[in-house]
Amino acid sequence: MIQTLRAAVEWDICIIGGGATGLGIAVDAASRGLKTLLVEKYDFAKATSSRSTKLVHGGVRYLQQGNIKLVIEALKERGILLKNAPHLVKNQAFIVPNYKWWEGPYYGIGLKVYDWMAGSLGFGPSQFLSREETLALAPSLDTDSLRGGVLYHDGQFDDARLAIHLAMTAADHGATLINYMNVEGLLKSNNKVCGVHLKDTLKDTSKGSATCEVKAKVVINATGVFADSILKMDDEHSDSMLTMSQGIHIVLDRKFLPSNTAILIPRTDDKRVLFAVPWHDKVIVGTTDTPVKNESILFSIIFKNTLRKTLAIQTF
Ligand SMILES: Cc1cc2nc3c(=O)[nH]c(=O)nc-3n(C[C@H](O)[C@H](O)[C@H](O)COP(=O)(O)OP(=O)(O)OC[C@H]3O[C@@H](n4cnc5c(N)ncnc54)[C@H](O)[C@@H]3O)c2cc1C
């Protein structure tokens, strides 16, 4: 891949960022026959794309917000993903426990609409459950005031593996994808971006320069939460485009959810949607949603990983 990079004169498209977005763009571009380069600063899916709640969902919460168009699109994508990658996506049953009298009909009817919107790409019909049926599927629920539940189906996937498979698919279509290759600046001609300055962060500099310039007809900023840092390379006075938010999952032992059915709490006291989802021999609970000032705080959590470990240990 590095030799191909050195030999190329100009790329049709250079994608910055090897997360789900950048890798998906690489598959799309390469499969259309475009000469495609993707560069990733660390490893593929090192950032947000390996730290999700692992759900391929149709966006139940957007239904509650009335964003019908988004839900229809997400349900369609969910179905396509299951068809295209059945080895990475699986059907996951969820229970919405009901503690108030109105929750059964409210969530039950909402989830029937969700089923209907999925059409032929549906993952299975939702159903109303009695208190006993709910506890049989989710025995660790708080029994106090529990009236029953609603069972529905969504998808679960391995986010990091999906990213690697997207990278492999893009490579099969002729794309060049290089990790540990940092974009340090943008090349410009007539005030238009026409390429990138790269630094190979694994290169032994005693054997030659680690930096190079690459020309491209189109440069795509697919750096997710880091997108503002690329924008600032174009114009250091550009306004920030993003409002940062940090989400934390707590990883618990499976004894906290001793079943294969996940739990969805549609609204916590602080107005979040909360999931408790079985994941291998653990259960992932989350997420929080805390505004942060800039991505360097997220960086320290993502890349040092200490907080995740500390949380898991404290919980045990
Ligand atoms: C807590 C949480 C839970 C979530 N749960 C789900 C879920 O269950 N299901 C779901 O579908 N979605 C979920 N999402 C959303 C989903 O994870 C993100 O939308 C997706 O991962 C974003 O991918 P991305 O490629 O845009 O960004 P990222 O994965 O962050 O990728 C950006 C990449 O750009 C690279 N980069 C940055 N700067 C440079 C540079 N200068 N040069 C080269 N490379 C650079 C970074 O190293 C990084 O790898 C969740 C998000 C969060 C925060």
The ligand as an SDF file (V2000), in Angstrom:
LIG
                    3D

 53 58  0  0  0  0  0  0  0  0999 V2000
  -21.0510    6.4170   23.2250 C   0  0  0  0  0  0  0  0  0  0  0  0
  -21.4820    6.1530   21.7990 C   0  0  0  0  0  0  0  0  0  0  0  0
  -22.2550    5.0460   21.4920 C   0  0  0  0  0  0  0  0  0  0  0  0
  -22.6430    4.8140   20.1740 C   0  0  0  0  0  0  0  0  0  0  0  0
  -23.3820    3.6980   19.8820 N   0  0  0  0  0  0  0  0  0  0  0  0
  -23.7420    3.4430   18.6000 C   0  0  0  0  0  0  0  0  0  0  0  0
  -24.4490    2.2650   18.2780 C   0  0  0  0  0  0  0  0  0  0  0  0
  -24.7550    1.4610   19.1300 O   0  0  0  0  0  0  0  0  0  0  0  0
  -24.7560    2.0450   16.9770 N   0  0  0  0  0  0  0  0  0  0  0  0
  -24.3970    2.9340   15.9810 C   0  0  0  0  0  0  0  0  0  0  0  0
  -24.7030    2.6990   14.8070 O   0  0  0  0  0  0  0  0  0  0  0  0
  -23.7040    4.0710   16.2630 N   0  0  0  0  0  0  0  0  0  0  0  0
  -23.3610    4.3330   17.5480 C   0  0  0  0  0  0  0  0  0  0  0  0
  -22.6570    5.4660   17.8400 N   0  0  0  0  0  0  0  0  0  0  0  0
  -22.2930    6.3550   16.7440 C   0  0  0  0  0  0  0  0  0  0  0  0
  -21.1170    5.7730   15.9490 C   0  0  0  0  0  0  0  0  0  0  0  0
  -20.2100    5.0990   16.8090 O   0  0  0  0  0  0  0  0  0  0  0  0
  -20.3990    6.9050   15.2300 C   0  0  0  0  0  0  0  0  0  0  0  0
  -21.3520    7.6140   14.4460 O   0  0  0  0  0  0  0  0  0  0  0  0
  -19.3070    6.4040   14.3020 C   0  0  0  0  0  0  0  0  0  0  0  0
  -18.4220    5.5160   14.9540 O   0  0  0  0  0  0  0  0  0  0  0  0
  -18.5370    7.5970   13.7830 C   0  0  0  0  0  0  0  0  0  0  0  0
  -17.5550    7.1100   12.9030 O   0  0  0  0  0  0  0  0  0  0  0  0
  -16.5640    8.1170   12.2130 P   0  0  0  0  0  0  0  0  0  0  0  0
  -15.8050    7.3530   11.1880 O   0  0  0  0  0  0  0  0  0  0  0  0
  -17.3100    9.3150   11.7450 O   0  0  0  0  0  0  0  0  0  0  0  0
  -15.6170    8.6310   13.3960 O   0  0  0  0  0  0  0  0  0  0  0  0
  -14.4030    7.8810   14.1450 P   0  0  0  0  0  0  0  0  0  0  0  0
  -14.6810    6.4470   14.3550 O   0  0  0  0  0  0  0  0  0  0  0  0
  -14.0780    8.6910   15.3470 O   0  0  0  0  0  0  0  0  0  0  0  0
  -13.2330    7.9610   13.0790 O   0  0  0  0  0  0  0  0  0  0  0  0
  -12.5010    9.1410   12.8160 C   0  0  0  0  0  0  0  0  0  0  0  0
  -11.0740    8.7340   12.5390 C   0  0  0  0  0  0  0  0  0  0  0  0
  -10.3260    9.8460   12.0470 O   0  0  0  0  0  0  0  0  0  0  0  0
   -8.9970    9.6600   12.4750 C   0  0  0  0  0  0  0  0  0  0  0  0
   -8.2620   10.9260   12.3770 N   0  0  0  0  0  0  0  0  0  0  0  0
   -8.4360   12.0360   13.1310 C   0  0  0  0  0  0  0  0  0  0  0  0
   -7.5570   12.9860   12.7660 N   0  0  0  0  0  0  0  0  0  0  0  0
   -6.8070   12.4540   11.7590 C   0  0  0  0  0  0  0  0  0  0  0  0
   -5.7280   12.9370   10.9840 C   0  0  0  0  0  0  0  0  0  0  0  0
   -5.2170   14.1710   11.1800 N   0  0  0  0  0  0  0  0  0  0  0  0
   -5.1690   12.1220   10.0380 N   0  0  0  0  0  0  0  0  0  0  0  0
   -5.6670   10.8760    9.8360 C   0  0  0  0  0  0  0  0  0  0  0  0
   -6.6810   10.3550   10.5480 N   0  0  0  0  0  0  0  0  0  0  0  0
   -7.2630   11.1460   11.5000 C   0  0  0  0  0  0  0  0  0  0  0  0
   -9.1550    9.1770   13.9110 C   0  0  0  0  0  0  0  0  0  0  0  0
   -7.9540    8.5410   14.3900 O   0  0  0  0  0  0  0  0  0  0  0  0
  -10.3340    8.2430   13.7910 C   0  0  0  0  0  0  0  0  0  0  0  0
   -9.9640    6.8960   13.6320 O   0  0  0  0  0  0  0  0  0  0  0  0
  -22.2520    5.7100   19.1470 C   0  0  0  0  0  0  0  0  0  0  0  0
  -21.4680    6.8320   19.4570 C   0  0  0  0  0  0  0  0  0  0  0  0
  -21.0760    7.0500   20.7640 C   0  0  0  0  0  0  0  0  0  0  0  0
  -20.2130    8.2480   21.0660 C   0  0  0  0  0  0  0  0  0  0  0  0
  1  2  1  0
  2  3  1  0
  2 52  2  0
  3  4  2  0
  4  5  1  0
  4 50  1  0
  5  6  2  0
  6  7  1  0
  6 13  1  0
  7  8  2  0
  7  9  1  0
  9 10  1  0
 10 11  2  0
 10 12  1  0
 12 13  2  0
 13 14  1  0
 14 15  1  0
 14 50  1  0
 15 16  1  0
 16 17  1  0
 16 18  1  0
 18 19  1  0
 18 20  1  0
 20 21  1  0
 20 22  1  0
 22 23  1  0
 23 24  1  0
 24 25  2  0
 24 26  1  0
 24 27  1  0
 27 28  1  0
 28 29  2  0
 28 30  1  0
 28 31  1  0
 31 32  1  0
 32 33  1  0
 33 34  1  0
 33 48  1  0
 34 35  1  0
 35 36  1  0
 35 46  1  0
 36 37  1  0
 36 45  1  0
 37 38  2  0
 38 39  1  0
 39 40  1  0
 39 45  2  0
 40 41  1  0
 40 42  2  0
 42 43  1  0
 43 44  2  0
 44 45  1  0
 46 47  1  0
 46 48  1  0
 48 49  1  0
 50 51  2  0
 51 52  1  0
 52 53  1  0
M  END
$$$$
